[in-house]
Amino acid sequence: MGYSIGLCASALTVAALIGVAFIGYIFFLAVLGISFSLNSLVTLAIGAILLYLAFILLIYTIIFLFIYFYTKGISNPNQPYNSVFMFIAGYLLPPFALIYLFFILVSFADQENSNYGTMRNVETGIVIIIEFFFLLYMIQIAGTIMLCMLHHRKVNQSILCILLVCYFLPAFTFLTGYFFRALILSLIPNMVLGLASFGFGVFFYCKYANQDYPKSELLAPSDI
């Protein structure tokens, strides 16, 4: 059950993000058209920055809302605590399997590329760094899912505050790095907070999770 709920949440999240990307692209074209009609680069720059900010925050919010509400399905007392790991597998496997399949195909294409030397080493290094940050993001999402489940089970009142800070603060640090043109202001806090989310999730799970299976795993429709 945890896997099926996670799979459903993952599919709906991807669909919502695709819709947001499409709408954002339309808005960007509209801003671009207005800027050309006004012959103003300032309008284009301001519009692009505002769209960029809105797009980043909206993506973070959409992912959080799907995780937050769908983890209620595995937070019922009739479900074992460790069903959260099946939810994590169902939520992360489809999108990240496709992402890493893309990286595998890129690596095969790179092997057939005759462009040897420094440029190829730079391209390979960039791909490895991107793969690392995707892995770090997977770890952050896993921690977010665990914290959401534990919050719904009301094991500790402070979990919600920790969850919101660890999840949303990286979005603002990313924007800070963008404005100050300093990549280090984005990467380091994101790495720390991503690992902190997972660390808190594991800590509270080990502290509060009851590994005893309940007598029944069946849920009433009102409990889902």
FENPEVEN-V290189 format. One record per residue. N is the residue number from 1. PSI is psi in whole degrees, 0 to 359 (999 if undefined). Layout:
n,psi
N,PSI
N,PSI
This chain:
n,psi
1,317
2,320
3,318
4,322
5,317
6,321
7,318
8,315
9,322
10,314
11,317
12,325
13,314
14,316
15,318
16,320
17,323
18,318
19,319
20,319
21,320
22,315
23,319
24,323
25,320
26,315
27,321
28,318
29,323
30,315
31,320
32,317
33,319
34,320
35,319
36,323
37,326
38,352
39,46
40,114
41,334
42,317
43,319
44,316
45,313
46,316
47,319
48,320
49,315
50,319
51,321
52,313
53,312
54,321
55,315
56,311
57,323
58,320
59,312
60,318
61,317
62,312
63,317
64,316
65,319
66,317
67,315
68,313
69,327
70,337
71,349
72,332
73,336
74,9
75,4
76,143
77,339
78,351
79,141
80,153
81,322
82,4
83,345
84,331
85,328
86,323
87,316
88,316
89,316
90,325
91,321
92,329
93,308
94,306
95,319
96,336
97,318
98,320
99,312
100,335
101,321
102,317
103,324
104,316
105,322
106,320
107,322
108,319
109,326
110,328
111,329
112,353
113,133
114,1
115,84
116,168
117,203
118,317
119,319
120,320
121,322
122,315
123,317
124,318
125,320
126,317
127,318
128,319
129,318
130,318
131,319
132,317
133,330
134,319
135,318
136,323
137,323
138,318
139,319
140,317
141,320
142,316
143,321
144,318
145,317
146,318
147,321
148,315
149,315
150,325
151,316
152,331
153,357
154,47
155,336
156,130
157,337
158,351
159,321
160,316
161,315
162,318
163,312
164,319
165,311
166,331
167,313
168,336
169,323
170,329
171,320
172,326
173,326
174,318
175,325
176,315
177,326
178,316
179,322
180,3
181,36
182,105
183,330
184,332
185,342
186,315
187,311
188,308
189,324
190,318
191,315
192,313
193,326
194,315
195,327
196,320
197,314
198,320
199,315
200,320
201,314
202,319
203,308
204,328
205,313
206,331
207,322
208,341
209,134
210,114
211,356
212,132
213,141
214,169
215,330
216,143
217,4
218,139
219,144
220,152
221,328
222,345
223,349
224,999
